[in-house]
Amino acid sequence: MSRLPQVNLAVLIVASLTFAQDKVAQQAPGLDDQSFATLRDRIQISDPDLLWEQLPWLTTYHAGLEKAAAEAKPLLLWVMNGHPLGCT
């Protein structure tokens, strides 16, 4: 039996992967001072993102009930099953 069809298929696969890799490399944007500054500003944590840290969080349900009753306010109870970031 001839191995020529298998060799042709392997050459075709390698050639197409090489071509696809070259296309991706050509489309990838370069990183210069301006694009770095844009990306840095996009992921930089700003003051509005940190406002939740200023809330007077309570760690027990009982303390929350007492404070909510004293101030006649509703109580937010956050209950989850698992890690808050989905890392289980």
C-alpha positions in Angstrom: 0.0 0.0 0.0 1.3 3.4 -0.9 1.9 6.1 1.8 1.7 8.9 -0.7 -1.9 10.0 0.2 -0.9 10.1 3.9 2.2 12.1 3.2 0.2 14.5 1.0 -2.4 15.0 3.8 0.4 15.7 6.4 2.0 18.2 4.1 -1.3 19.9 3.5 -2.1 20.1 7.2 1.4 21.6 8.0 1.1 24.1 5.2 -2.4 25.3 6.2 -1.3 25.6 9.9 1.8 27.6 8.8 -0.4 29.9 6.6 -2.9 30.4 9.5 -0.1 31.2 11.9 1.3 33.8 9.5 -2.1 35.4 9.1 -2.6 35.7 12.8 0.9 37.2 13.2 0.1 39.8 10.5 -3.2 40.8 12.2 -1.8 41.1 15.7 -1.5 44.7 16.7 1.9 45.9 17.8 2.5 47.3 21.2 3.9 50.9 21.2 3.7 53.7 23.7 0.3 54.9 22.7 -1.4 51.4 22.6 0.3 50.6 25.9 -1.1 53.7 27.5 -4.6 52.9 26.1 -4.6 49.4 27.4 -3.2 50.5 30.8 -5.9 53.1 31.2 -8.6 50.6 30.3 -7.6 48.2 33.0 -6.6 50.7 35.7 -8.8 50.6 38.8 -10.6 53.9 39.2 -12.1 55.5 42.3 -15.7 54.6 41.3 -14.6 51.0 41.1 -13.5 51.0 44.7 -16.7 52.6 46.3 -17.8 49.2 47.6 -14.9 49.2 50.0 -16.3 52.3 51.7 -19.6 50.5 52.6 -19.9 49.5 56.2 -20.1 45.7 55.5 -21.3 43.5 58.3 -20.0 39.9 58.6 -22.9 38.3 60.5 -26.6 38.0 59.7 -27.5 38.9 63.3 -25.5 42.2 63.3 -27.2 43.1 60.0 -30.7 42.4 61.4 -30.1 44.5 64.4 -28.7 47.4 62.4 -31.5 47.2 59.8 -34.2 47.1 62.5 -32.6 50.1 64.4 -32.5 52.2 61.2 -35.8 50.9 59.7 -34.0 49.8 56.5 -34.0 46.7 54.5 -31.3 44.1 54.8 -29.3 42.7 51.8 -28.3 39.1 52.5 -25.8 37.8 49.9 -25.7 34.0 49.9 -23.6 31.9 47.5 -22.6 28.4 47.0 -19.0 28.2 46.0 -16.2 30.6 45.4 -17.3 34.1 44.4 -15.0 34.1 41.4 -16.2 30.7 40.2 -13.0 28.9 41.3 -14.3 25.7 42.8 
